[in-house]
Amino acid sequence: MITHIAVWITQAVSIREMAVRLLLVLSFFLFSLAQAVAEEPTKAIADCNQFEDSARQIKGCTEFIRLGKALGPNLAVAYTNRGIAYAAQGNFKRAIRDFTEAIKLAPDDPHPYYNRGNAYYDLKKYEKALADYTAAIERGPEMALAYYNRGLAHQRLGHRKESIEDFQKALSLDPSSQAARDRLHKLGVP
């Protein structure tokens, strides 16, 4: 009977050790999973905010958007960045959808309007580009590039006077803008 008790105690210790080991393994797995989930938004954010690789940027922004943890302005930035990446790939319609979504989320931010204006410009929809550049300027009156690009849209539409005014304003906001200076020179403005 003593041998049976000793075997039973040994088995109990073995079962207890196995349970402890299993708990340790399970704890390590859960910790690793939690760490991976915690790192996922960080990686997605980093990928979304880099501009060297548009495919990686689209993937990162999409992951960040799907996580559903960002609100308002932060989510708008993700849509704007993804739109920029789509535009870099020549997918202007998808870019416009993302910029439009960003505008809904952060209607006072000039950047989604500016970028949507760029997409419309690339699609040769100059009236829509003009409207978006104007909206960007209303929300960010110091955006020299918005004035410059609106000047380009005015020029495409044959609005010489307005294009000169916008190129001059762009140059006043950014005196180092050789592009604005060149456009004014081509229009015969010293």
Backbone as JSON Lines, residues from 0, in Angstrom:
{"i":0,"aa":"M","n":[0.81,-1.17,0.0],"ca":[0.0,0.0,0.0],"c":[0.86,1.25,0.0]}
{"i":1,"aa":"I","n":[1.97,1.22,0.71],"ca":[2.87,2.37,0.74],"c":[3.4,2.64,-0.66]}
{"i":2,"aa":"T","n":[3.73,1.61,-1.42],"ca":[4.21,1.84,-2.78],"c":[3.13,2.48,-3.65]}
{"i":3,"aa":"H","n":[1.9,2.09,-3.45],"ca":[0.82,2.71,-4.23],"c":[0.69,4.19,-3.9]}
{"i":4,"aa":"I","n":[0.82,4.51,-2.61],"ca":[0.73,5.92,-2.21],"c":[1.9,6.7,-2.78]}
{"i":5,"aa":"A","n":[3.11,6.13,-2.75],"ca":[4.3,6.8,-3.28],"c":[4.14,7.03,-4.78]}
{"i":6,"aa":"V","n":[3.63,6.05,-5.49],"ca":[3.41,6.2,-6.93],"c":[2.36,7.26,-7.18]}
{"i":7,"aa":"W","n":[1.29,7.24,-6.38],"ca":[0.23,8.21,-6.54],"c":[0.74,9.62,-6.27]}
{"i":8,"aa":"I","n":[1.57,9.79,-5.21],"ca":[2.16,11.08,-4.88],"c":[3.09,11.52,-6.01]}
{"i":9,"aa":"T","n":[3.88,10.6,-6.53],"ca":[4.79,10.92,-7.63],"c":[3.99,11.34,-8.86]}
{"i":10,"aa":"Q","n":[2.91,10.6,-9.12],"ca":[2.08,10.98,-10.26],"c":[1.42,12.33,-10.02]}
{"i":11,"aa":"A","n":[1.0,12.61,-8.79],"ca":[0.37,13.88,-8.47],"c":[1.37,15.02,-8.66]}
{"i":12,"aa":"V","n":[2.6,14.8,-8.22],"ca":[3.64,15.82,-8.41],"c":[3.89,16.01,-9.89]}
{"i":13,"aa":"S","n":[3.94,14.95,-10.63],"ca":[4.17,15.04,-12.07],"c":[3.03,15.78,-12.75]}
{"i":14,"aa":"I","n":[1.8,15.49,-12.35],"ca":[0.65,16.18,-12.94],"c":[0.7,17.65,-12.56]}
{"i":15,"aa":"R","n":[1.04,17.94,-11.29],"ca":[1.14,19.31,-10.83],"c":[2.24,20.04,-11.6]}
{"i":16,"aa":"E","n":[3.38,19.41,-11.78],"ca":[4.49,20.01,-12.54],"c":[4.07,20.26,-13.99]}
{"i":17,"aa":"M","n":[3.37,19.27,-14.54],"ca":[2.92,19.44,-15.93],"c":[1.94,20.6,-16.03]}
{"i":18,"aa":"A","n":[1.06,20.73,-15.04],"ca":[0.09,21.83,-15.05],"c":[0.81,23.17,-14.95]}
{"i":19,"aa":"V","n":[1.82,23.24,-14.08],"ca":[2.6,24.48,-13.94],"c":[3.33,24.78,-15.24]}
{"i":20,"aa":"R","n":[3.95,23.75,-15.82],"ca":[4.65,23.95,-17.1],"c":[3.68,24.4,-18.2]}
{"i":21,"aa":"L","n":[2.51,23.78,-18.22],"ca":[1.51,24.15,-19.21],"c":[1.07,25.6,-19.0]}
{"i":22,"aa":"L","n":[0.87,25.98,-17.75],"ca":[0.51,27.37,-17.46],"c":[1.62,28.33,-17.89]}
{"i":23,"aa":"L","n":[2.86,27.95,-17.65],"ca":[3.99,28.79,-18.07],"c":[4.03,28.94,-19.58]}
{"i":24,"aa":"V","n":[3.86,27.83,-20.28],"ca":[3.85,27.87,-21.75],"c":[2.68,28.71,-22.23]}
{"i":25,"aa":"L","n":[1.5,28.5,-21.65],"ca":[0.32,29.27,-22.02],"c":[0.53,30.75,-21.73]}
{"i":26,"aa":"S","n":[1.1,31.05,-20.58],"ca":[1.38,32.46,-20.23],"c":[2.35,33.08,-21.21]}
{"i":27,"aa":"F","n":[3.39,32.35,-21.57],"ca":[4.36,32.86,-22.54],"c":[3.68,33.1,-23.88]}
{"i":28,"aa":"F","n":[2.83,32.16,-24.3],"ca":[2.11,32.3,-25.57],"c":[1.21,33.53,-25.54]}
{"i":29,"aa":"L","n":[0.45,33.69,-24.46],"ca":[-0.44,34.85,-24.35],"c":[0.34,36.16,-24.3]}
{"i":30,"aa":"F","n":[1.47,36.17,-23.59],"ca":[2.32,37.35,-23.55],"c":[2.85,37.67,-24.94]}
{"i":31,"aa":"S","n":[3.3,36.65,-25.66],"ca":[3.81,36.85,-27.02],"c":[2.71,37.36,-27.94]}
{"i":32,"aa":"L","n":[1.52,36.8,-27.79],"ca":[0.39,37.24,-28.6],"c":[0.04,38.7,-28.28]}
{"i":33,"aa":"A","n":[0.0,39.03,-27.0],"ca":[-0.3,40.4,-26.6],"c":[0.75,41.37,-27.13]}
{"i":34,"aa":"Q","n":[2.0,40.95,-27.08],"ca":[3.09,41.8,-27.58],"c":[2.96,41.98,-29.09]}
{"i":35,"aa":"A","n":[2.63,40.91,-29.8],"ca":[2.47,41.01,-31.25],"c":[1.31,41.92,-31.6]}
{"i":36,"aa":"V","n":[0.21,41.82,-30.86],"ca":[-0.95,42.69,-31.1],"c":[-0.58,44.13,-30.78]}
{"i":37,"aa":"A","n":[0.19,44.33,-29.71],"ca":[0.61,45.69,-29.35],"c":[1.56,46.26,-30.4]}
{"i":38,"aa":"E","n":[2.41,45.42,-30.98],"ca":[3.36,45.89,-31.98],"c":[2.67,46.11,-33.33]}
{"i":39,"aa":"E","n":[1.56,45.4,-33.58],"ca":[0.87,45.51,-34.87],"c":[0.48,46.95,-35.18]}
{"i":40,"aa":"P","n":[-0.18,47.69,-34.24],"ca":[-0.51,49.08,-34.57],"c":[0.74,49.92,-34.77]}
{"i":41,"aa":"T","n":[1.79,49.67,-34.01],"ca":[3.01,50.44,-34.15],"c":[3.62,50.23,-35.53]}
{"i":42,"aa":"K","n":[3.67,48.99,-36.0],"ca":[4.2,48.7,-37.33],"c":[3.28,49.28,-38.4]}
{"i":43,"aa":"A","n":[1.98,49.12,-38.22],"ca":[1.03,49.66,-39.19],"c":[1.17,51.17,-39.29]}
{"i":44,"aa":"I","n":[1.32,51.83,-38.14],"ca":[1.48,53.29,-38.13],"c":[2.78,53.67,-38.84]}
{"i":45,"aa":"A","n":[3.85,52.97,-38.54],"ca":[5.15,53.28,-39.17],"c":[5.06,53.08,-40.68]}
{"i":46,"aa":"D","n":[4.44,52.0,-41.11],"ca":[4.31,51.74,-42.55],"c":[3.41,52.78,-43.22]}
{"i":47,"aa":"C","n":[2.36,53.16,-42.53],"ca":[1.41,54.14,-43.07],"c":[2.06,55.52,-43.22]}
{"i":48,"aa":"N","n":[3.0,55.83,-42.34],"ca":[3.61,57.16,-42.33],"c":[4.91,57.26,-43.11]}
{"i":49,"aa":"Q","n":[5.32,56.2,-43.79],"ca":[6.51,56.28,-44.63],"c":[6.06,56.49,-46.07]}
{"i":50,"aa":"F","n":[6.88,57.16,-46.86],"ca":[6.49,57.5,-48.23],"c":[7.44,56.95,-49.28]}
{"i":51,"aa":"E","n":[8.3,56.01,-48.92],"ca":[9.25,55.44,-49.88],"c":[8.65,54.29,-50.67]}
{"i":52,"aa":"D","n":[7.75,53.53,-50.06],"ca":[7.19,52.33,-50.67],"c":[5.67,52.42,-50.61]}
{"i":53,"aa":"S","n":[5.05,52.77,-51.74],"ca":[3.6,53.0,-51.73],"c":[2.81,51.73,-51.4]}
{"i":54,"aa":"A","n":[3.26,50.58,-51.85],"ca":[2.55,49.33,-51.53],"c":[2.57,49.07,-50.03]}
{"i":55,"aa":"R","n":[3.72,49.28,-49.4],"ca":[3.84,49.1,-47.95],"c":[3.0,50.15,-47.22]}
{"i":56,"aa":"Q","n":[2.96,51.35,-47.76],"ca":[2.17,52.4,-47.14],"c":[0.68,52.06,-47.2]}
{"i":57,"aa":"I","n":[0.22,51.59,-48.34],"ca":[-1.18,51.19,-48.47],"c":[-1.52,50.08,-47.48]}
{"i":58,"aa":"K","n":[-0.65,49.08,-47.4],"ca":[-0.87,47.97,-46.47],"c":[-0.91,48.46,-45.03]}
{"i":59,"aa":"G","n":[0.05,49.3,-44.66],"ca":[0.1,49.81,-43.29],"c":[-1.11,50.65,-42.94]}
{"i":60,"aa":"C","n":[-1.5,51.54,-43.84],"ca":[-2.67,52.38,-43.58],"c":[-3.94,51.53,-43.51]}
{"i":61,"aa":"T","n":[-4.05,50.55,-44.4],"ca":[-5.23,49.68,-44.39],"c":[-5.3,48.9,-43.08]}
{"i":62,"aa":"E","n":[-4.18,48.38,-42.61],"ca":[-4.17,47.66,-41.33],"c":[-4.57,48.59,-40.19]}
{"i":63,"aa":"F","n":[-4.03,49.8,-40.19],"ca":[-4.34,50.76,-39.14],"c":[-5.83,51.11,-39.15]}
{"i":64,"aa":"I","n":[-6.38,51.33,-40.33],"ca":[-7.81,51.65,-40.46],"c":[-8.65,50.48,-39.97]}
{"i":65,"aa":"R","n":[-8.28,49.26,-40.35],"ca":[-9.06,48.07,-39.96],"c":[-9.0,47.77,-38.47]}
{"i":66,"aa":"L","n":[-7.94,48.22,-37.79],"ca":[-7.85,48.0,-36.35],"c":[-8.99,48.7,-35.62]}
{"i":67,"aa":"G","n":[-9.48,49.79,-36.21],"ca":[-10.63,50.49,-35.64],"c":[-10.36,51.21,-34.35]}
{"i":68,"aa":"K","n":[-9.1,51.5,-34.05],"ca":[-8.76,52.15,-32.79],"c":[-8.58,53.65,-32.93]}
{"i":69,"aa":"A","n":[-8.42,54.13,-34.15],"ca":[-8.19,55.55,-34.37],"c":[-9.51,56.27,-34.6]}
{"i":70,"aa":"L","n":[-9.55,57.5,-34.2],"ca":[-10.75,58.32,-34.37],"c":[-10.39,59.62,-35.07]}
{"i":71,"aa":"G","n":[-11.38,60.24,-35.66],"ca":[-11.27,61.58,-36.22],"c":[-10.0,61.89,-36.96]}
{"i":72,"aa":"P","n":[-9.24,62.86,-36.44],"ca":[-8.05,63.33,-37.16],"c":[-7.0,62.25,-37.43]}
{"i":73,"aa":"N","n":[-6.77,61.34,-36.48],"ca":[-5.78,60.28,-36.72],"c":[-6.22,59.34,-37.82]}
{"i":74,"aa":"L","n":[-7.49,59.03,-37.84],"ca":[-8.03,58.17,-38.9],"c":[-7.99,58.91,-40.23]}
{"i":75,"aa":"A","n":[-8.25,60.21,-40.2],"ca":[-8.19,61.03,-41.42],"c":[-6.79,61.03,-42.01]}
{"i":76,"aa":"V","n":[-5.77,61.08,-41.15],"ca":[-4.38,61.04,-41.63],"c":[-4.1,59.71,-42.32]}
{"i":77,"aa":"A","n":[-4.61,58.62,-41.75],"ca":[-4.41,57.3,-42.37],"c":[-5.05,57.24,-43.75]}
{"i":78,"aa":"Y","n":[-6.27,57.76,-43.87],"ca":[-6.93,57.8,-45.18],"c":[-6.18,58.71,-46.15]}
{"i":79,"aa":"T","n":[-5.71,59.85,-45.64],"ca":[-4.96,60.77,-46.5],"c":[-3.67,60.12,-46.99]}
{"i":80,"aa":"N","n":[-2.93,59.5,-46.08],"ca":[-1.68,58.85,-46.48],"c":[-1.91,57.71,-47.46]}
{"i":81,"aa":"R","n":[-2.96,56.94,-47.22],"ca":[-3.26,55.86,-48.16],"c":[-3.65,56.43,-49.52]}
{"i":82,"aa":"G","n":[-4.4,57.51,-49.51],"ca":[-4.76,58.17,-50.76],"c":[-3.53,58.66,-51.52]}
{"i":83,"aa":"I","n":[-2.57,59.21,-50.8],"ca":[-1.32,59.66,-51.42],"c":[-0.61,58.47,-52.07]}
{"i":84,"aa":"A","n":[-0.61,57.34,-51.37],"ca":[0.05,56.14,-51.91],"c":[-0.68,55.63,-53.15]}
{"i":85,"aa":"Y","n":[-2.02,55.63,-53.11],"ca":[-2.77,55.22,-54.3],"c":[-2.48,56.16,-55.47]}
{"i":86,"aa":"A","n":[-2.42,57.45,-55.19],"ca":[-2.13,58.41,-56.26],"c":[-0.73,58.18,-56.82]}
{"i":87,"aa":"A","n":[0.22,57.86,-55.96],"ca":[1.59,57.58,-56.42],"c":[1.61,56.38,-57.36]}
{"i":88,"aa":"Q","n":[0.68,55.47,-57.18],"ca":[0.57,54.3,-58.05],"c":[-0.3,54.58,-59.28]}
{"i":89,"aa":"G","n":[-0.81,55.79,-59.39],"ca":[-1.65,56.14,-60.52],"c":[-3.11,55.74,-60.37]}
{"i":90,"aa":"N","n":[-3.49,55.29,-59.19],"ca":[-4.86,54.89,-58.93],"c":[-5.62,56.07,-58.32]}
{"i":91,"aa":"F","n":[-5.94,57.06,-59.17],"ca":[-6.48,58.32,-58.7],"c":[-7.91,58.19,-58.18]}
{"i":92,"aa":"K","n":[-8.7,57.29,-58.73],"ca":[-10.07,57.13,-58.25],"c":[-10.11,56.61,-56.82]}
{"i":93,"aa":"R","n":[-9.26,55.63,-56.52],"ca":[-9.2,55.14,-55.14],"c":[-8.64,56.2,-54.22]}
{"i":94,"aa":"A","n":[-7.67,56.96,-54.73],"ca":[-7.1,58.05,-53.95],"c":[-8.19,59.06,-53.59]}
{"i":95,"aa":"I","n":[-9.0,59.43,-54.57],"ca":[-10.08,60.39,-54.34],"c":[-11.05,59.87,-53.29]}
{"i":96,"aa":"R","n":[-11.38,58.58,-53.33],"ca":[-12.28,58.01,-52.31],"c":[-11.68,58.15,-50.91]}
{"i":97,"aa":"D","n":[-10.38,57.88,-50.79],"ca":[-9.74,58.01,-49.48],"c":[-9.67,59.46,-49.02]}
{"i":98,"aa":"F","n":[-9.34,60.37,-49.93],"ca":[-9.3,61.79,-49.55],"c":[-10.68,62.27,-49.13]}
{"i":99,"aa":"T","n":[-11.71,61.81,-49.82],"ca":[-13.08,62.19,-49.48],"c":[-13.45,61.68,-48.1]}
{"i":100,"aa":"E","n":[-13.04,60.45,-47.79],"ca":[-13.29,59.9,-46.45],"c":[-12.54,60.72,-45.4]}
{"i":101,"aa":"A","n":[-11.31,61.1,-45.69],"ca":[-10.53,61.92,-44.75],"c":[-11.22,63.26,-44.52]}
{"i":102,"aa":"I","n":[-11.78,63.85,-45.56],"ca":[-12.48,65.12,-45.44],"c":[-13.7,64.97,-44.52]}
{"i":103,"aa":"K","n":[-14.42,63.86,-44.64],"ca":[-15.57,63.62,-43.76],"c":[-15.13,63.54,-42.3]}
{"i":104,"aa":"L","n":[-13.97,62.92,-42.07],"ca":[-13.49,62.73,-40.7],"c":[-12.85,63.98,-40.1]}
{"i":105,"aa":"A","n":[-12.23,64.81,-40.95],"ca":[-11.54,66.01,-40.47],"c":[-11.78,67.15,-41.46]}
{"i":106,"aa":"P","n":[-13.0,67.69,-41.47],"ca":[-13.36,68.68,-42.48],"c":[-12.57,70.0,-42.41]}
{"i":107,"aa":"D","n":[-11.9,70.25,-41.3],"ca":[-11.13,71.49,-41.17],"c":[-9.66,71.34,-41.55]}
{"i":108,"aa":"D","n":[-9.25,70.13,-41.87],"ca":[-7.86,69.87,-42.25],"c":[-7.68,70.18,-43.73]}
{"i":109,"aa":"P","n":[-6.73,71.04,-44.09],"ca":[-6.55,71.4,-45.5],"c":[-5.91,70.31,-46.35]}
{"i":110,"aa":"H","n":[-5.18,69.39,-45.75],"ca":[-4.39,68.41,-46.5],"c":[-5.2,67.45,-47.35]}
{"i":111,"aa":"P","n":[-6.32,66.89,-46.84],"ca":[-7.09,66.01,-47.73],"c":[-7.66,66.76,-48.95]}
{"i":112,"aa":"Y","n":[-8.06,68.02,-48.76],"ca":[-8.56,68.8,-49.9],"c":[-7.45,69.03,-50.91]}
{"i":113,"aa":"Y","n":[-6.28,69.41,-50.4],"ca":[-5.13,69.67,-51.28],"c":[-4.78,68.42,-52.09]}
{"i":114,"aa":"N","n":[-4.72,67.28,-51.41],"ca":[-4.34,66.04,-52.09],"c":[-5.43,65.56,-53.04]}
{"i":115,"aa":"R","n":[-6.69,65.74,-52.67],"ca":[-7.76,65.38,-53.6],"c":[-7.7,66.29,-54.83]}
{"i":116,"aa":"G","n":[-7.37,67.58,-54.6],"ca":[-7.18,68.49,-55.73],"c":[-6.09,68.0,-56.66]}
{"i":117,"aa":"N","n":[-5.0,67.48,-56.1],"ca":[-3.92,66.94,-56.93],"c":[-4.4,65.75,-57.76]}
{"i":118,"aa":"A","n":[-5.22,64.89,-57.15],"ca":[-5.74,63.72,-57.89],"c":[-6.66,64.18,-59.02]}
{"i":119,"aa":"Y","n":[-7.53,65.13,-58.72],"ca":[-8.41,65.65,-59.78],"c":[-7.58,66.31,-60.89]}
{"i":120,"aa":"Y","n":[-6.54,67.02,-60.51],"ca":[-5.68,67.67,-61.51],"c":[-5.06,66.61,-62.42]}
{"i":121,"aa":"D","n":[-4.56,65.54,-61.8],"ca":[-3.94,64.46,-62.59],"c":[-4.94,63.77,-63.51]}
{"i":122,"aa":"L","n":[-6.22,63.81,-63.14],"ca":[-7.27,63.26,-63.99],"c":[-7.79,64.29,-65.0]}
{"i":123,"aa":"K","n":[-7.15,65.47,-65.01],"ca":[-7.52,66.58,-65.9],"c":[-8.91,67.13,-65.6]}
{"i":124,"aa":"K","n":[-9.34,66.98,-64.35],"ca":[-10.61,67.56,-63.9],"c":[-10.26,68.86,-63.16]}
{"i":125,"aa":"Y","n":[-9.92,69.87,-63.96],"ca":[-9.35,71.09,-63.42],"c":[-10.33,71.91,-62.59]}
{"i":126,"aa":"E","n":[-11.6,71.91,-62.93],"ca":[-12.6,72.65,-62.13],"c":[-12.69,72.06,-60.72]}
{"i":127,"aa":"K","n":[-12.73,70.73,-60.64],"ca":[-12.79,70.07,-59.33],"c":[-11.49,70.3,-58.55]}
{"i":128,"aa":"A","n":[-10.36,70.26,-59.27],"ca":[-9.08,70.53,-58.62],"c":[-9.08,71.94,-58.05]}
{"i":129,"aa":"L","n":[-9.54,72.88,-58.84],"ca":[-9.61,74.29,-58.42],"c":[-10.45,74.43,-57.15]}
{"i":130,"aa":"A","n":[-11.59,73.78,-57.11],"ca":[-12.46,73.85,-55.93],"c":[-11.77,73.28,-54.69]}
{"i":131,"aa":"D","n":[-11.06,72.17,-54.86],"ca":[-10.36,71.57,-53.71],"c":[-9.17,72.4,-53.26]}
{"i":132,"aa":"Y","n":[-8.42,72.97,-54.2],"ca":[-7.31,73.85,-53.8],"c":[-7.84,75.06,-53.05]}
{"i":133,"aa":"T","n":[-8.97,75.59,-53.5],"ca":[-9.58,76.73,-52.82],"c":[-10.0,76.33,-51.41]}
{"i":134,"aa":"A","n":[-10.6,75.16,-51.26],"ca":[-11.0,74.67,-49.94],"c":[-9.78,74.48,-49.04]}
{"i":135,"aa":"A","n":[-8.68,73.98,-49.61],"ca":[-7.45,73.81,-48.83],"c":[-6.92,75.17,-48.37]}
{"i":136,"aa":"I","n":[-6.95,76.16,-49.26],"ca":[-6.46,77.5,-48.92],"c":[-7.33,78.14,-47.84]}
{"i":137,"aa":"E","n":[-8.64,77.93,-47.92],"ca":[-9.53,78.47,-46.89],"c":[-9.2,77.9,-45.52]}
{"i":138,"aa":"R","n":[-8.76,76.65,-45.46],"ca":[-8.46,75.99,-44.19],"c":[-6.99,76.12,-43.79]}
{"i":139,"aa":"G","n":[-6.14,76.41,-44.76],"ca":[-4.7,76.55,-44.51],"c":[-4.13,77.66,-45.36]}
{"i":140,"aa":"P","n":[-4.41,78.91,-45.0],"ca":[-4.02,80.03,-45.86],"c":[-2.51,80.21,-46.05]}
{"i":141,"aa":"E","n":[-1.72,79.46,-45.34],"ca":[-0.26,79.56,-45.49],"c":[0.32,78.45,-46.36]}
{"i":142,"aa":"M","n":[-0.54,77.67,-47.0],"ca":[-0.08,76.55,-47.85],"c":[0.35,77.07,-49.22]}
{"i":143,"aa":"A","n":[1.62,77.35,-49.35],"ca":[2.14,77.88,-50.61],"c":[1.87,76.93,-51.77]}
{"i":144,"aa":"L","n":[2.01,75.64,-51.54],"ca":[1.78,74.67,-52.62],"c":[0.33,74.66,-53.09]}
{"i":145,"aa":"A","n":[-0.61,74.93,-52.19],"ca":[-2.02,74.98,-52.6],"c":[-2.23,76.16,-53.54]}
{"i":146,"aa":"Y","n":[-1.61,77.3,-53.25],"ca":[-1.71,78.45,-54.16],"c":[-1.03,78.13,-55.5]}
{"i":147,"aa":"Y","n":[0.15,77.52,-55.43],"ca":[0.86,77.18,-56.66],"c":[0.03,76.24,-57.52]}
{"i":148,"aa":"N","n":[-0.49,75.17,-56.91],"ca":[-1.27,74.2,-57.69],"c":[-2.59,74.79,-58.18]}
{"i":149,"aa":"R","n":[-3.19,75.67,-57.38],"ca":[-4.39,76.33,-57.86],"c":[-4.05,77.23,-59.05]}
{"i":150,"aa":"G","n":[-2.87,77.84,-59.0],"ca":[-2.4,78.62,-60.15],"c":[-2.26,77.76,-61.4]}
{"i":151,"aa":"L","n":[-1.76,76.54,-61.22],"ca":[-1.65,75.61,-62.36],"c":[-3.02,75.28,-62.93]}
{"i":152,"aa":"A","n":[-3.99,75.03,-62.03],"ca":[-5.34,74.71,-62.48],"c":[-5.95,75.92,-63.21]}
{"i":153,"aa":"H","n":[-5.75,77.11,-62.64],"ca":[-6.24,78.31,-63.32],"c":[-5.61,78.43,-64.71]}
{"i":154,"aa":"Q","n":[-4.33,78.17,-64.78],"ca":[-3.61,78.26,-66.07],"c":[-4.21,77.27,-67.08]}
{"i":155,"aa":"R","n":[-4.47,76.05,-66.65],"ca":[-5.07,75.03,-67.54],"c":[-6.45,75.44,-68.03]}
{"i":156,"aa":"L","n":[-7.15,76.2,-67.18],"ca":[-8.5,76.64,-67.53],"c":[-8.5,77.97,-68.29]}
{"i":157,"aa":"G","n":[-7.29,78.51,-68.54],"ca":[-7.19,79.76,-69.29],"c":[-7.43,81.01,-68.46]}
{"i":158,"aa":"H","n":[-7.35,80.89,-67.15],"ca":[-7.56,82.02,-66.24],"c":[-6.21,82.68,-65.94]}
{"i":159,"aa":"R","n":[-5.7,83.45,-66.88],"ca":[-4.35,84.02,-66.76],"c":[-4.2,84.89,-65.51]}
{"i":160,"aa":"K","n":[-5.11,85.83,-65.31],"ca":[-5.03,86.77,-64.18],"c":[-4.98,86.01,-62.84]}
{"i":161,"aa":"E","n":[-5.89,85.04,-62.68],"ca":[-5.97,84.29,-61.43],"c":[-4.72,83.43,-61.22]}
{"i":162,"aa":"S","n":[-4.2,82.87,-62.31],"ca":[-2.99,82.05,-62.16],"c":[-1.82,82.91,-61.73]}
{"i":163,"aa":"I","n":[-1.7,84.11,-62.3],"ca":[-0.62,85.02,-61.89],"c":[-0.76,85.36,-60.41]}
{"i":164,"aa":"E","n":[-1.97,85.69,-59.98],"ca":[-2.2,86.01,-58.56],"c":[-1.8,84.86,-57.65]}
{"i":165,"aa":"D","n":[-2.17,83.64,-58.04],"ca":[-1.83,82.48,-57.2],"c":[-0.33,82.2,-57.19]}
{"i":166,"aa":"F","n":[0.32,82.32,-58.33],"ca":[1.78,82.1,-58.36],"c":[2.49,83.17,-57.52]}
{"i":167,"aa":"Q","n":[2.01,84.41,-57.58],"ca":[2.6,85.48,-56.77],"c":[2.4,85.21,-55.27]}
{"i":168,"aa":"K","n":[1.21,84.76,-54.92],"ca":[0.94,84.45,-53.5],"c":[1.81,83.28,-53.05]}
{"i":169,"aa":"A","n":[1.95,82.27,-53.9],"ca":[2.8,81.12,-53.55],"c":[4.23,81.6,-53.33]}
{"i":170,"aa":"L","n":[4.7,82.48,-54.18],"ca":[6.06,83.0,-54.06],"c":[6.22,83.87,-52.82]}
{"i":171,"aa":"S","n":[5.19,84.62,-52.47],"ca":[5.28,85.45,-51.25],"c":[5.32,84.57,-49.99]}
{"i":172,"aa":"L","n":[4.62,83.44,-50.03],"ca":[4.63,82.52,-48.88],"c":[5.9,81.68,-48.84]}
{"i":173,"aa":"D","n":[6.44,81.38,-50.01],"ca":[7.66,80.58,-50.11],"c":[8.6,81.23,-51.11]}
{"i":174,"aa":"P","n":[9.39,82.22,-50.67],"ca":[10.28,82.94,-51.58],"c":[11.31,82.06,-52.27]}
{"i":175,"aa":"S","n":[11.52,80.85,-51.78],"ca":[12.5,79.95,-52.42],"c":[11.87,79.12,-53.54]}
{"i":176,"aa":"S","n":[10.59,79.32,-53.83],"ca":[9.89,78.51,-54.83],"c":[10.32,78.9,-56.25]}
{"i":177,"aa":"Q","n":[11.24,78.15,-56.78],"ca":[11.7,78.38,-58.15],"c":[10.58,78.06,-59.15]}
{"i":178,"aa":"A","n":[9.75,77.08,-58.82],"ca":[8.65,76.7,-59.72],"c":[7.68,77.87,-59.91]}
{"i":179,"aa":"A","n":[7.32,78.55,-58.82],"ca":[6.42,79.71,-58.93],"c":[7.09,80.84,-59.71]}
{"i":180,"aa":"R","n":[8.36,81.04,-59.43],"ca":[9.12,82.07,-60.14],"c":[9.17,81.77,-61.64]}
{"i":181,"aa":"D","n":[9.4,80.52,-62.0],"ca":[9.45,80.11,-63.41],"c":[8.09,80.29,-64.09]}
{"i":182,"aa":"R","n":[7.02,79.92,-63.4],"ca":[5.68,80.09,-63.98],"c":[5.37,81.56,-64.24]}
{"i":183,"aa":"L","n":[5.73,82.41,-63.28],"ca":[5.51,83.85,-63.47],"c":[6.33,84.38,-64.66]}
{"i":184,"aa":"H","n":[7.55,83.92,-64.76],"ca":[8.41,84.33,-65.87],"c":[7.8,83.92,-67.2]}
{"i":185,"aa":"K","n":[7.29,82.69,-67.29],"ca":[6.66,82.2,-68.52],"c":[5.4,83.0,-68.87]}
{"i":186,"aa":"L","n":[4.76,83.55,-67.84],"ca":[3.56,84.38,-68.07],"c":[3.92,85.84,-68.33]}
{"i":187,"aa":"G","n":[5.23,86.12,-68.37],"ca":[5.68,87.48,-68.66],"c":[5.66,88.42,-67.47]}
{"i":188,"aa":"V","n":[5.63,87.85,-66.27],"ca":[5.62,88.66,-65.04],"c":[7.02,88.61,-64.44]}
{"i":189,"aa":"P","n":[7.6,89.83,-64.25],"ca":[8.97,89.87,-63.69],"c":[9.05,89.43,-62.23]}
